[in-house]
Amino acid sequence: MVACLPPCKCNPPRAAVHPPSINRRNSLNTYPPPSSSTTRQHPQEPLILLHLGNCSNFNHLKTIHARIIRSSFFFTPPHHLRYHFLLRKLLYLSFSFLRFQYASRIFLYHVHFLSVDTFTWNLMIRSYNTHGYPFESLLLFNLIVSRGFPPPDKFTFPFVIKACCSEPCISKGKEVHALAIKTGHSNDTFLYNVLMHFYFKSGDVVSARQVFDKMPVRSVVSWTTFVAGLVASGLLDDAQTAFDQMPTRNVVSWTAMIDGYVRHKRPQEAFELFSRMQFDKVRPNELTLVTLLRASIQLGSLSLGSWIHDYALKNGFRLGPFFGTALVDMYSKCGSLSDAKQVFDNMVTKNVATWNAMITSLGVHGYGNEALALFERMEEGNVRPDAITFVGVLCACAQMNDVNLANAYFKHMIEHYNIKPIWEHYTCLLELYNRNMSNEVHQSVNAILTNET
């Protein structure tokens, strides 16, 4: 039997807001052990499944769970497909309501007293990682390996590798990779893709290349993962070589390469690649256009940015929060505040980033009063500001040279919204104090800022 892999020691589990103690025996005591004679059928099964399908809150879920226990649904032969389906539905709903302890108790009870198939183990491993607890995913994987039953399948290993990416822990990822090879699951294309992403993210470009080179079959996703990993590693020319060798390319592949040029401050080549993309008749997506707007900003070209805007309108792109915010930012940084205002006003749906972009644009261009008025509109619309919002607000106060107003907004940020100040907030305040305070006060402020950092 395969030995239990040790838990990852790269990062200890978080102490605060700890999810279920998946390795504690007391978490098994959800309800008493079943009687071996309890094997009757379930006249309430259709009603239970109907209630689960309509479950909308945690209290409702607990009521349904109690009915299931009373009906002895789980005490039928555990190989029954309905048994596993119902168990997975309970676990899925528990996670969707962020009740991790509850999900853990249900799961571990069935592991200890009844039966859990590999599909359900995979659900738990994936759900922990999806909700921000990769360490617990790795502990569960250790548990399934140490038990030896049910055996991990080809879907288990990608979920665990993704948890190693999130933790992160390269040594654990390599152990899981070795176990996948040992158990005969290493030739799955999906696992290869996840492994490539893991090694690139961990900074191990050599291992990522080895995984790519050993792939018997490479899908467009495999090629795109490889290209994007090289871009992220700063190997842009190698990425372009791999991109040119791709047998087929989709919009994700093109966008990854265009983004690489923009990320490495080569905007002209990004537009040249976009021209090739159009020649190949590949329709861009919203991310492609936003990336090209960033390239326009790097070039300082209002005409190119406006051309992207016109292209989007002619090709049916919606002015949503993501693309609209990028347009506001582009027009502002390329010197056309009026166009930025027009885009902002025409947007039906705005998120906090959209408001931030417009407030900051007004402040940077010297329209402090308008920026603060827009912030008041934001609050009246019940849009909760964040730390970046107040950078724009304080910047507007600095443009107006109003120390008292800046202090009032700074206090409002901390006391009303409980936002922790960041360095940019202090920078705006320091700029104001530099203009308006004596040398002695200036030295005191510098001392405070030094202690904060």
Buried (B, 14 or more C-beta within 10 A) or exposed (E): EEEBBEBBEBEEBEEEEEBBBBBEEEBBEBBEEBEEEEEEEBEBBEEBBEBBEEBEEBEBBBEBBEBBBEBBBBBBEBEEEEBBBBBBBBBBBBBBBEBBBBBBBBBBBBBBBBBBBBBBBBBBBBBBBBBEBBBBBBBBBBBBBEBEEBBBBBBBBBBBBBBBBBBBBBEBBBBBBEBBEEBEBBBBBBBBBBBBBBBBBBEBBEBBBEBBEEBEEBBBBBBBBBBBBBBBBEBBEBBBEBBEEBEEBBBBBBBBBBBBBBBBEBBEBBBEBBEEBEEEEBEBBBBBBBBBBBBBBBBEBBEBBBBBBEBBEEEEBEBBBBBBBBBBBBBBBBEBBEBBBBBBEEBEEBBBBBBBBBBBBBBBBEBBEBBBBBBEEBBEEEBEBBBBBBBBBBBBBBBBEBBEBBBEBBEBBBEEBEBEBEEBBBBBBBBBBEEEBEEEEBEEBEEEBEEEE
